[in-house]
């Protein structure tokens, strides 16, 4: 749809942009000011939005990222339509997987401290 909405989904669904980092990078940048000393944040992190980059950005703030758990989740056609072609090509068989007509993505539960 032209306005970016997807029928049956909240308006905030899939607002990470074509590479998925639009909100994540802002969150990482603002996190040091929001964490108490010794505090931690637990978030979900899609594997296909470059966990290594998140680690680098967090390290620049003196923080580290640890993967606590991973799970493979189904990705709707509407979600895959919002992911850039370059990202799909680079992450296929890494963090994005196809099983017949179905797409799945790795999602991590991460701890930032």
C-alpha positions as a printed NumPy array, in Angstrom:
array([[  0.   ,   0.   ,   0.   ],
       [  1.187,   3.533,  -0.672],
       [  0.895,   4.792,   2.907],
       [  3.026,   1.936,   4.243],
       [  0.225,   0.22 ,   6.145],
       [ -0.557,  -3.468,   5.828],
       [ -4.168,  -4.605,   6.199],
       [ -4.716,  -6.421,   9.5  ],
       [ -1.469,  -5.103,  11.027],
       [ -0.853,  -2.271,  13.475],
       [  0.535,   0.902,  11.904],
       [  3.805,   0.33 ,  13.789],
       [  4.29 ,  -3.154,  12.354],
       [  7.506,  -3.468,  10.364],
       [  8.637,   0.143,  10.653],
       [ 12.331,  -0.753,  10.706],
       [ 12.807,   0.232,   7.075],
       [ 14.192,  -1.915,   4.257],
       [ 17.26 ,  -2.984,   6.269],
       [ 15.372,  -3.259,   9.581],
       [ 17.667,  -0.848,  11.432],
       [ 15.662,   2.407,  11.456],
       [ 14.41 ,   2.024,  15.042],
       [ 17.135,  -0.313,  16.288],
       [ 19.996,   2.109,  15.629],
       [ 18.177,   4.925,  17.406],
       [ 17.458,   2.604,  20.343],
       [ 21.139,   1.601,  20.552],
       [ 22.273,   5.217,  20.353],
       [ 19.948,   6.332,  23.175],
       [ 20.36 ,   3.267,  25.398],
       [ 23.449,   4.414,  27.363],
       [ 21.496,   7.427,  28.673],
       [ 18.578,   5.224,  29.714],
       [ 20.369,   2.354,  31.464],
       [ 21.176,   2.623,  35.146],
       [ 24.809,   1.829,  36.051],
       [ 25.144,  -1.946,  35.837],
       [ 21.729,  -2.155,  34.16 ],
       [ 20.777,  -4.298,  31.217],
       [ 18.238,  -4.365,  28.438],
       [ 16.62 ,  -7.521,  27.083],
       [ 15.244,  -7.193,  23.543],
       [ 14.391,  -9.264,  20.5  ],
       [ 16.758,  -8.809,  17.573],
       [ 16.08 , -10.159,  14.103],
       [ 19.079, -12.103,  12.874],
       [ 18.784, -10.596,   9.411],
       [ 19.312,  -7.013,  10.624],
       [ 23.04 ,  -7.539,  11.241],
       [ 23.737,  -8.563,  14.81 ],
       [ 27.457,  -7.923,  14.22 ],
       [ 26.703,  -4.269,  13.43 ],
       [ 24.636,  -3.989,  16.613],
       [ 27.593,  -5.382,  18.576],
       [ 29.908,  -2.782,  17.039],
       [ 27.519,   0.104,  17.716],
       [ 26.998,  -1.046,  21.304],
       [ 30.748,  -1.455,  21.838],
       [ 31.213,   2.172,  20.787],
       [ 29.018,   3.025,  23.807],
       [ 30.891,   0.669,  26.133],
       [ 28.098,  -1.941,  26.009],
       [ 28.044,  -5.563,  24.901],
       [ 25.432,  -7.807,  23.323],
       [ 24.951, -11.462,  24.267],
       [ 22.517, -13.807,  22.511],
       [ 20.501, -15.603,  25.182],
       [ 18.17 , -17.596,  22.934],
       [ 17.344, -18.006,  19.257],
       [ 14.23 , -19.212,  17.49 ],
       [ 13.148, -19.61 ,  13.887],
       [  9.891, -17.743,  13.203],
       [  7.659, -17.67 ,  10.125],
       [  7.809, -14.481,   8.09 ],
       [  4.627, -13.399,   6.365],
       [  4.685, -12.513,   2.683],
       [  3.902,  -8.909,   3.698],
       [  7.031,  -8.844,   5.863],
       [  9.246, -10.317,   3.146],
       [  7.869,  -7.756,   0.675],
       [  9.283,  -5.005,   2.937],
       [ 12.788,  -6.481,   3.141],
       [ 15.259,  -5.217,   0.552],
       [ 16.299,  -7.596,  -2.203],
       [ 19.97 ,  -7.128,  -1.283],
       [ 19.254,  -8.123,   2.32 ],
       [ 17.327, -11.209,   1.23 ],
       [ 20.195, -12.24 ,  -1.052],
       [ 22.861, -11.739,   1.605],
       [ 20.936, -13.48 ,   4.409],
       [ 19.366, -16.423,   2.563],
       [ 20.601, -19.643,   4.191],
       [ 22.189, -17.587,   6.974],
       [ 19.402, -15.996,   9.015],
       [ 16.641, -16.235,   6.389],
       [ 15.461, -19.663,   5.287],
       [ 13.027, -20.941,   2.677],
       [ 11.145, -24.207,   3.099],
       [  8.979, -24.655,   0.045],
       [  6.785, -21.542,  -0.219],
       [  7.431, -20.546,   3.413],
       [  9.969, -18.021,   4.713],
       [ 11.477, -18.114,   8.188],
       [ 13.832, -15.8  ,   9.999],
       [ 16.068, -16.241,  13.016],
       [ 15.085, -14.077,  15.961],
       [ 17.329, -13.694,  18.977],
       [ 16.611, -12.744,  22.554],
       [ 19.611, -10.597,  23.427],
       [ 20.937,  -9.034,  26.59 ],
       [ 22.657,  -5.677,  26.354],
       [ 24.82 ,  -4.714,  29.305]])
